[in-house]
C-alpha cells in the first residue's frame, strides 16, 4: 500500500523588481525547481511559489531616476522576470508579485491579527530622512560604517560580517542615493518584540538544525547568541502596503514584514486554483523548503518564524533552509551598479536552458562561494553535457535507428547495470531531498561515464557484423540506462529529458523504467549543440571592458 501523499511547500526567494536578473539570482533559485520537479515525479502534493518583490525604496528610487511610477518600474521587471523563468524551465505553481491585489489583501488581514498579539507594540523611534532627496529612507538605503566590524555597509545588514542592523547604529551615515549626510526624525511605528520570542526561536532553530545548511545554521546561531533586537513592522515610505491600523495613515508595512508573507498568500492562491487544501500545506505534516541566497538567511530563519509564531495561527515553521553562498564572476564579485554581471535576459536567448541549468547546479555554491567562468561553462557543456550524456544518448539511439530497424532489440539486463539503475533512484532522491544537488548530479554523471565505457568496451559497431546477439544485448542494456538517466535528470535538465522521454515513451514517475524489446524509436535528434570555444575569448573580453570602465 502506498504511503499517504505528502504536502511539500517550496518557497523561492522574491527578487527585487528594480533591475534585471543576473546569474547569481538564478544560481540561488534553481534548487527550488529541482525540488519541485522531483517531488511531483514522486507523486507528492507540491506547491512551488515565488514572485517579484515590487515594494520598497529600491523600486521608488529607480522610478524617480527614470521619471516613471514605482508600479510601472516593478511591472516592467516583473514581466521580464516571468519570461526569464519560463525560458529556463522554472515550474512555479504560482509566480506573482507583492503588488498584486491578492497578496495585499492577505498581508493586511495577517497584520490585523498580528497587531492584536502580545508581541507587537507601538513606540516612537528615529527614522532616516534625506533632506537632499526629500524622503524617508529604508535602512538598506543608508550607508556608513558597521558598528561591529568597521567595514562600509548598508543600514539593514552588513555584507562583511553579516550583522543585522538598524540605520541609526551606523557611523557616518549618508544617503546611498545622493551621498548627502542624513538626519533622523522621530516617528511613531509598530514593532515586533523579537526579544520576547527569543526562547521560542531558539527552540525552533535547535529542532530544525538538521534541515539547515551549514551557513544558515551558523548565521542563525550567532544571531540568537547575540540576543535578538525588536524590529519595526512599519515605515514612513511612499510605496508599499498601507498599514491596516487607525492612526497609521500614510505609513506602509515595512517590506521585510510583508514580502516573506508572500509564501502564504501565493500558496493560498495556488491551492485554490489547483483544488488543493491550503491548510494541508501549512499543517504539521507538511514539509517546507526555503530557497535563497545567504544574505536572506535571517529573514527566513528568524523573521518569518517570528511573524508566524506571533500571529498565533499555528502555522507550519520552516523545515529546510537551502541557502546558497555567493556566486562570483570570473573570480570577481558581481556588481549591478558597475554592470559587471551576466544578465539572464541576454543569455537565455543565446544558450540552451539545460546547459545553463547544468553548469549552475553542478557547480552550485552549496558549501562555499562558487564562480562562473566562461571557460568553465563552455568546457563543461562541450565535455560533460554534450560529450558525455548527449553523446551516449545519441549514439545509442541513432545506432538502433540506423542498423537495427529503429526497434529496441532483444536482450537481458546485465547484473551490474541492473544494480546501478535499481539503486540510483533512491540514492539521487535522497540527495535531492537533503539539498545536496551537486552530489546528486555527480552520481548521475558517474553512471553516464560508466555507460560510455560500457558502450565502448562492447564495441557494437563490430559485433553487429560478428556477433549480432551480443550487439543487440549491448544496445538493449544501453537503452535501459538511458531510460533511467532521462528520469533522474529530469529535475535538473527538463528540456532534454522531455525529448528523451518522448522518444522512449516514458512516464513522469520517479521509478525505474523498462523499455521492452520491439519498441519502435522515432527519428532522433542531437540533444545538445556544441558551443564554439571562441565564445570564451569574446565573453572574457566583454568583462574586461566592463572592469576597466568601473575603475
N, C-alpha and C positions, 0 to 999 in steps of 0.2 A: 504493500500500500504506500502510495506517495505521501510524503510529508505535507503538512499544511503549507500553502503558499505563504511566502514571507513578503512583508511590505518594506520596500527599500526606497528611502529618500536620498537622492544625490543632489547636492546643492553646490552649484558652481558660483564662484565669486562674481560680483557685478562690476564690469569695467566702467570707468567714468566716461560719460558721453561728451567729452570736451576735446577729443582728439582721436586719431586713428589707432587701431590695434597694431602692436608690433609682436615680434616673435616671442618676447618674454611673456606677454599676456597669454598667448596660445600655449606655450610650453607648460604654464602653470595650470591651465584649464583642461587640457586634453585628457588627463587621467579620469576626469568625470565621465567623459563619453565612453571610455573603455569600460568603466564600471557599469554604466547603464546598459550597454550592448551585451555585456557578459551576463548580467542578471536577467535580462529579458530572455536570452537564449536558454538560461536555466529554468525559465518558466515562472519566475517570481513577479510579483506586482511591483512595478518600478515607476517612480515619479522623479523625473530628472528636470530640474528647473534652474533658471538663471535669468538675468535681464540686464538692461542698461541702467547705470546709476546716473539719473538725469538732474538731480537737485544739487544744491550747494554752491559755494563760492567759485569753484573751478569753472563751472559752466557759465556762471554770471560774468566772470571776468573775460572769458573767451567771447561771449556775446557782446560785451561792451567794446572790446577791441575791434570787432567786425561790424559794429553798428547793427546788430540783429538782436532778437529777443532770446532769452535763455531757452525757451521752448523750441524756437527754430534751430538753434545750435544742437540741442540734445536730440531732437527728432532726426536731424540730418545724420548724426553719427550713429544713432540707434539703427537706422535703416542700413547704414554701411556695415555695422556690426553683424546684423542679421544675414546679410549677403555673404560676408566672410565666413561666418559659422556654417552656413549652408554649403558653401563650396568645399569646406574642409570636412564635411560629413558629421557635424555635431547633431546628435539625435535628441534634442530637447523635447520633452513633453510640453513644455511651455517656456517660451522666451519672451519676456515683456519688458516693461520699463517702469521706473519708480514714479513717473508722471502719469501713469495710466489711472483711470477712474477707479478700477477695482482695487489696485494697491492702495490708493489714497484712502478709500473708504475703510479698508481692512485696518490700516495703520491707525486711523483716527479712533475706531472702535476699540482697538487694542490699548491705545494710550488712555482712553477714557477710563477703562478698567484699571490700568496701571496706576493712574493718579489716586485711586482710592486705596492703594496698598500702603502698608506701614513703612515701605522702603522709599517712598517719594516725598520730598519736602520742598519748600519754597525758601529761597534766600536771595539777597541782593549781592551781586559779585561784580568785579571788574571784567569788562569785555573789551577786546582790542578794537580800536577805532582808528582809521587812517583819514586824517584831515585832507591829505592830498587827493585821495580817491573819493572822499566824501561818503564813506560807508563803513559799517562794522565788518570785521574780518573773521572768517572761520579760522581756527587755530592753525590749520595747515598753511595759511597764507601769511603767517607771521614767522619771520626767520630771526635767528640770533644764535647765541652760544648756549649749548646744553649745560644745565647746572650740574649735571652728574659727571660728564666726561670732558666738557670744554670744547667739543667739536661743533662746527656750524651745523645747524639743524632747523627744521621747521617746528611749528608750535604744538603739534599734536603727538609726534613720536620722533625720537632721534634715530636716524638711519645708522649712525655709528655704533651706538651701544644698545639700541632697542628700547630705551626708556620711554614710557608713556607719559606725556607731558600736558600741561596747560600753558597757554601762551604767556600768562603773567609770570611764569617761572623763568622764562628766557632772559639772558643777559644781553644788553644792547639790542633790544628787539626793534626790527624795522618791518615795513610792509614789503612783502615779497613781490608785489606788482610794480610799485613805483620807487621803492627803495628809501622812502622817507621814514623818519622815526615815527612810531605810533604812540598814541596815548591810550589810556584805559579809562573807560567811562562806566560808572556804576549802572547796573541794570538788573531787574528782578527776573529770576528764572527758576525753573523746576529742576531739581537734582534727584538722581537715584543714589541711594545710600549703599554703595558697594562695600563700604566698611562694615555694615551690618550683615552683609551677605558673605563675608569672608569665610566663615566656617563651612557654610553650605557649598561654596565654590571649591574650597579645599577638598571636601569630601567627594565632590563630583570629579575633580581632576584626578584624585587618587584612584577612584573606581574605574575611570576610563583610560588610565595611563597606557594600558596595553594597545589601545587603538590610536594613540597619538604618535605621530612621527617624532623622531628624536628632537628636532628643533622645536616643535610645538610643546613637547613635554618640558624641555629646558626653559624656554621663554616663560611658560605658564607658571612653572615652579618658582622662577625668580620673581615674577610679579607678586605672587602670593606671599612669598617670604618677606618681601619689602613692605607688605601691607597695602591693601587696596585703598585708593582715594575715591571719594564720591565724585560723580561726574554730572555735568549739566545735560539735561534732556532737551533743553530749548535754547534758541539763539535768536538774536536780532539780525535776521537775514531777509533779503528781498525775494528769494526764490527757493521754494520748498513747500512742505505740507504745513498748513496752518495748525496751530496748537488748539486742540478742541477743549479749551477751558476759558471760562469767563475771566476777563482781566488780562488776557494774553493776546488780545487782538493785535495784529501786525507782526507778531513773533512767529517763528517757524520751529518745527521739530528738528532738532539737530540731526544732521544727515546720518551719523553713525547709529542713532536711535530709531531710524526708520528703514534704512536700506537692508539691514540684516533680517528685518521682519518680512522682506520680500520672499524669503523661503517659505514662510507660512502663507502669505497672500497668493503666491503663484501655485503652490501645491494645492491650495483650496480651489483655485480656478481650474487647474488641470484635472483634479479629481472629479469635479462637476462635469467637465467636458467629456471625460472618459468613463463616466458612470461608476466611479470608484468611491469608496468611503473615505473622505478626508480624515476622519478621526483615526482610522486604522494606521495611516501614515504617521500620525503623531501619538500613537498609543504605546504602551510599554513593550510590545513585542516587535516593534519596527526596528530597523537598523538605519542609522543616518551617517552619511558621508559628507564632509565639507571639504571642498577642493579649492585651493587658493595658493597665493604666494606667501612667503614667510612674513612679509610686512602686515599681513592681515590676521596673523595668529591671535593676538589679544582680543580682536573683535569677535572671534568665533569660540575661543576657549574661556573668555571672561565676560565680555559684554553681552553676547547673545544668551548664554545661560543665565546671566543675571536678570535680563529682561524677562525671560521665560519663567524663572522662579518667582520674581517679584509680582508678575501679573496674576499668578495664582491659579492658572488654568490647568495645571497638571500636565504641561507639555513635555514631550519626549526631549531629553537633552542630547547634545551631540555625542556620537559614538566614536567615529573615526575622523581624525583630522589629517587630511592629505595635503600637507603644506610643503610646497616646493621651495628650494633655495633659489638664489638669483641665477639668471642666465646672462652671461656676458656675450659680447660680440667681438670676435677676433681678439679675445683677451682683454677687452676694454668694456667699461660699464656702458650700457645703453643710455643714451641721453636724448630725450624727445626735444628738449629745448635747443640742442645743437643739431637736431635732425640726424644724429648718429644712431641709426636704427634700421632694421629691415621691416618695412611696413607690410602687413598681411594683405592689404588690398592690392598691392603691387605683385607680390609673388604668387598669389593663388591663381593668377591668370597666366603665369609662366611655367609653373612646375606642377607635377601631378600631386594631388592631395595626399595620396597614400605615401608618396615619397617624403613629403614634409612631415606627415604624422610619424612615419617610421623613425626618421632621424631625431625628432624632438623627444619621442618616447624612449628609444633605445639609448639615448644619451641624456635622459632626464636628470634634472638636478634634485635627486631624491635625498641624498645624504650630504652633499657638498655642492657648491656652486658649479653649474655647468657652463659650457661655452659653445657657441655656434660659430663654426668656421666654414667658409665656402669650400676649402679643400676637403675638410672632413665630410661635409654634406655630399659633395659630388662623388667622392671616393666611396662613401657608404652606399649611395644609391647605385652606382655602377657595379660595385663589388658584391655587397651583401644582398641587396634587394633584387637587382636585375641579374647579376651574375650567379647568385646563389639560388634564391627562391624562384624568380621568374624563369631562369634557365631550366631548372628542374621540371617545372610545370610544363613549359612549352616543348621541351624536347621529348618528354614522355608522351604527352597527348598528340603532338604532331607525328611522332613515330607510329602511334596506333592508327591515326588517320591515314598516313601515307602507306604503311606496309601491312596493316592488319585489318583493312577494310572498315576502318572507323569504329570497330566494335571492341569493347573490352574483352581481352582473351580469357581463356580458361586458366585457372591457376589455384594455388593454395597459399594462404598467408604464411610466410615463414615465421618461425618462432620468435626471433629477435624483433622482427617488425611488429608482430602481434603484441609483444610485451611493451614495446615503445609506444605504439598507438593506443593500447589499452590504458596506460598509465598517464599519458600526457594531459588528458582532460582534467583529472583530479589534481594533478601537480600544478599545472598552469592556473587552474581555477583558484586554488588555494593562494597562490602568489598574488593574483589579481585582487582577491578579497582582502588581502593584507596590505595592499597598496604597493607591492613590490613589482612594478611594471617592467623595469629593466631586467630583473631576474627572469621574469616570465618570457620576455622576448628572447633572452639569451637561451633559455631552454628550448623554445620553439626552433630557433635557428641552429641549435645543435642537431636537431632532427633533420633540418634542411641539409646540413653538411653531411650527415650520415646518409641521407637519401642520395645525394650526388655521388658519394663514394660507392654506394651500393650499385647504382646505375653503371658507373664506370667499370667497376670490378666484374660485373656480369657481362659486359660487352654485348648488348643485344644487337648492335649493328653487325656483329659477326655471327652470333648464334641464330639469327633469322635464316641464315643460309646453311649452317652446320648442325644446329640442334633446335628446331622450331619449338618443341615443347618447353625447352629451357628459356627461350626468348619470350614465349607467351607468359610463362610464370613470372619472369622478371617484370614485364610490363604490368601484369595483374597486381603485383605487390606495390609497384610504384604508384599505381592509381589509388590504392588503398591509403598510401601515405599522403598523397595529395588531398584526398577527401578529409583526412584528419587535419592537415595543415590549414586548409581553407576554413575549417570550422574554428580552430583555436586562434587563427589570425584575424578572424572577422572583427572582434572588438578593436583591434589595432589598425587593421587595413581593410576597411569596409568596402571600398570600391573594387579593388582587385579580387577580394574574396567573393563578392557578389557575382563577378564574371565566372569564376571557377565553379561556384555553387550552381549556376545556371547550366554550365557545360556538363556537370555531373549529375544534375537533378537532385541536389542536396537540400535537406530541410534546414531550418534555422536552429534546431535544437542542439544544445551543448551535450552531445553524446556521440559515441563512436559510430562512424558510418561504414557501410559496406556497399561497394559498387559491384553489382552482380555481373558475371560473365555474360556477354551478349549485349550489354548496354551500348547503344549507338551514340557516339560523340558527334556533335556538330563541328563545323569548321572552327578551329580555334585561332585566336589572335595572340600576338605578343602582349604579355601582361604589362611590361614597362618599357619605356623608350630610354635609350642611352642619353646621358647628358654630356654634351661636348665639354671637354676639360678647359677649353678657352674661357668658359663661364667663370672659372676660378679667378683668373687674372683680371677679367673685366670687372667683376664684383669687388675684388680686393682694391682695385684702382679707384672705384667709386667711393669706397670707405676712406681711403687715404685722403681724397679730396675733401670729404666731409670733416675729417680730423684737422686738416690744415685750416679750413675755414673757421673751425671752432676755436682756434688758438687766439 
